[in-house]
Amino acid sequence: MAPRILLARHGQTEWSLSGKHTGRTDVPLLDEGRRGAKLLGERLHRAPFDGLPGVEVRTSPLSRARETCELAGFGDRAQTWDALMEFHYGAYEGMTPTEIHAIRPGWLIWRDGVPEGETLAEVSARADEVVAWAREADRDVLVFAHGHILRTIGARWLGLPISFASRLRLNPTSLSILGWAYGEPAIESWNEVGHLTG
């Protein structure tokens, strides 16, 4: 079977709750985020995943992703990887979309990028590195990371430009699976959060 990549977004933080762009600022998980990470772990340790024996696990080095990984029960198997860090938002770090639109009407990160931060091409290249690694694996892989980089990985898995990521919503502590259909890269499931309400 061709390998799949399972994407886990980190749990809720104060900044994700308020809609602030959280790039390299190391904001901790809220209690709600810790609870969600444990529920995600319980889901991944039940059928059909059964703990994902043999899966290769990587996580962003930022604490909100690492702690989500640990609380989900995969910390002992995880390797940190800078390619999974969130978009470097530069001058827009810590700002909400409303605050950014007040100074830059009509702004869309997936089209316009950010000043003093990473370019869209740089974020896309990091996502391509993750996609290439996942496709070279002889088994499924699991990554714990952040909303915008995971959305970019989703777009690039499909061979689409980073702008397509604007159409992929992703909630905290969600699970998504990228796989294959008819020999072509496909989305098996996206932004699943049933484990948080079940």
C-alpha positions as CSV (number, residue, x, y, z in Angstrom):
1,M,0.0,0.0,0.0
2,A,1.3,3.5,-0.8
3,P,2.0,5.5,2.3
4,R,-0.4,8.0,3.8
5,I,0.4,11.1,5.8
6,L,-1.8,11.7,8.9
7,L,-1.9,15.4,9.9
8,A,-2.6,16.4,13.5
9,R,-3.0,20.1,14.3
10,H,-2.0,21.1,17.8
11,G,-4.6,21.8,20.5
12,Q,-6.3,25.0,21.3
13,T,-4.1,28.0,22.6
14,E,-5.1,31.4,23.8
15,W,-4.0,32.9,20.5
16,S,-5.7,30.3,18.3
17,L,-8.9,30.9,20.3
18,S,-8.7,34.6,19.6
19,G,-7.7,34.3,16.0
20,K,-4.2,35.8,16.4
21,H,-1.6,34.7,13.9
22,T,0.7,32.4,15.9
23,G,3.9,31.7,14.0
24,R,7.1,31.3,16.0
25,T,5.7,32.7,19.3
26,D,5.7,29.7,21.6
27,V,2.2,30.0,23.0
28,P,1.3,27.1,25.4
29,L,-1.8,24.9,25.1
30,L,-4.9,25.8,27.1
31,D,-6.5,23.2,29.3
32,E,-9.0,22.7,26.5
33,G,-6.1,22.0,24.1
34,R,-4.6,19.5,26.5
35,R,-7.9,17.7,26.8
36,G,-8.3,17.7,23.0
37,A,-4.8,16.2,22.5
38,K,-5.7,13.3,24.9
39,L,-8.9,12.7,23.0
40,L,-7.1,12.7,19.7
41,G,-4.6,10.2,21.2
42,E,-7.5,7.9,22.4
43,R,-8.9,8.0,18.8
44,L,-5.5,7.1,17.3
45,H,-5.1,4.2,19.7
46,R,-8.5,2.7,18.9
47,A,-9.6,0.8,15.7
48,P,-9.0,1.3,12.9
49,F,-5.7,3.0,13.8
50,D,-4.8,0.8,16.8
51,G,-1.9,3.0,17.9
52,L,-0.4,3.1,14.4
53,P,2.3,0.5,15.0
54,G,5.4,1.2,13.0
55,V,4.3,4.7,12.1
56,E,7.0,7.3,11.8
57,V,6.2,10.4,13.8
58,R,7.5,13.9,13.4
59,T,6.5,17.1,15.2
60,S,7.1,20.8,15.0
61,P,9.7,21.8,17.7
62,L,7.3,24.4,19.0
63,S,5.9,23.4,22.4
64,R,2.2,23.5,21.4
65,A,2.8,20.8,18.8
66,R,5.2,18.8,20.9
67,E,2.9,18.8,23.9
68,T,0.0,17.7,21.7
69,C,2.1,14.9,20.3
70,E,3.1,13.8,23.8
71,L,-0.4,14.0,25.3
72,A,-1.7,12.0,22.3
73,G,0.8,9.2,23.2
74,F,3.4,9.5,20.5
75,G,6.1,11.6,22.2
76,D,8.4,8.6,22.6
77,R,8.4,7.9,18.9
78,A,8.5,11.5,17.6
79,Q,11.4,13.4,16.1
80,T,11.3,17.2,15.9
81,W,11.6,18.8,12.5
82,D,11.9,22.5,11.7
83,A,10.2,21.9,8.3
84,L,6.9,21.5,10.4
85,M,7.2,24.9,12.1
86,E,4.4,27.4,11.5
87,F,4.5,30.1,8.8
88,H,6.8,32.9,10.0
89,Y,4.3,35.8,10.0
90,G,6.9,38.6,10.4
91,A,5.2,41.9,11.1
92,Y,1.8,40.3,11.4
93,E,2.8,37.9,14.2
94,G,0.2,38.2,17.0
95,M,-2.3,40.1,14.9
96,T,-5.8,39.0,14.0
97,P,-7.1,39.2,10.4
98,T,-9.4,42.1,11.5
99,E,-6.4,44.1,12.7
100,I,-4.4,43.3,9.5
101,H,-7.4,44.3,7.3
102,A,-7.5,47.7,9.1
103,I,-4.1,48.5,7.8
104,R,-4.2,46.4,4.6
105,P,-7.8,46.1,3.2
106,G,-8.5,43.0,1.2
107,W,-5.4,41.2,2.4
108,L,-5.2,37.4,2.0
109,I,-2.2,35.6,3.3
110,W,-2.4,32.9,0.7
111,R,-2.1,35.6,-2.1
112,D,-0.3,38.5,-0.5
113,G,2.1,37.0,2.0
114,V,3.4,38.9,5.0
115,P,6.0,41.7,5.4
116,E,9.3,40.8,7.2
117,G,8.4,37.1,7.4
118,E,8.5,34.0,5.2
119,T,7.6,34.2,1.6
120,L,4.8,32.0,0.1
121,A,7.5,30.3,-1.9
122,E,9.5,29.5,1.2
123,V,6.5,28.0,3.0
124,S,5.6,26.0,-0.1
125,A,9.2,24.7,-0.3
126,R,9.0,23.5,3.3
127,A,5.7,21.7,2.6
128,D,7.2,20.1,-0.5
129,E,10.0,18.7,1.8
130,V,7.4,17.1,4.1
131,V,5.5,15.7,1.1
132,A,8.6,14.2,-0.4
133,W,9.6,12.6,2.9
134,A,6.1,11.1,3.3
135,R,6.0,9.7,-0.2
136,E,9.5,8.1,0.2
137,A,8.4,6.3,3.4
138,D,7.4,2.6,3.1
139,R,4.8,3.1,5.8
140,D,2.3,5.7,7.0
141,V,3.7,8.8,8.7
142,L,2.1,11.0,11.4
143,V,2.9,14.7,11.9
144,F,2.0,17.2,14.6
145,A,2.1,20.8,13.5
146,H,0.2,24.0,12.9
147,G,-2.8,25.2,10.9
148,H,-1.2,27.1,8.0
149,I,1.7,24.7,7.4
150,L,-0.6,21.7,7.5
151,R,-3.0,23.4,5.0
152,T,0.0,24.1,2.8
153,I,1.0,20.4,3.0
154,G,-2.5,19.5,2.0
155,A,-2.4,21.7,-1.1
156,R,1.1,20.5,-2.1
157,W,0.2,16.8,-1.6
158,L,-2.4,17.4,-4.3
159,G,0.1,19.1,-6.5
160,L,-1.7,22.4,-6.2
161,P,-0.3,25.9,-5.5
162,I,-0.2,27.2,-2.0
163,S,-3.1,29.5,-2.8
164,F,-5.4,26.4,-2.7
165,A,-4.7,26.2,1.1
166,S,-7.1,29.1,1.5
167,R,-9.9,26.6,0.7
168,L,-8.8,24.1,3.4
169,R,-10.1,25.0,6.9
170,L,-8.4,23.3,9.8
171,N,-9.5,23.4,13.4
172,P,-7.3,22.9,16.5
173,T,-6.7,19.2,17.4
174,S,-8.2,18.0,14.1
175,L,-7.1,14.9,12.2
176,S,-6.7,14.8,8.5
177,I,-5.4,12.0,6.2
178,L,-3.8,12.4,2.8
179,G,-3.6,9.3,0.7
180,W,-4.3,8.1,-2.8
181,A,-7.2,7.4,-5.1
182,Y,-6.8,5.8,-8.5
183,G,-3.1,6.2,-8.2
184,E,-3.3,9.9,-7.7
185,P,-2.7,11.9,-4.5
186,A,-6.0,12.5,-2.7
187,I,-7.6,13.7,0.5
188,E,-8.9,10.7,2.4
189,S,-10.4,12.8,5.2
190,W,-10.0,16.4,6.3
191,N,-10.4,18.4,9.5
192,E,-12.1,15.6,11.4
193,V,-12.9,16.6,15.0
194,G,-15.4,14.0,16.0
195,H,-13.1,12.8,18.7
196,L,-13.6,16.1,20.5
197,T,-17.4,15.8,20.8
198,G,-17.9,12.1,20.9
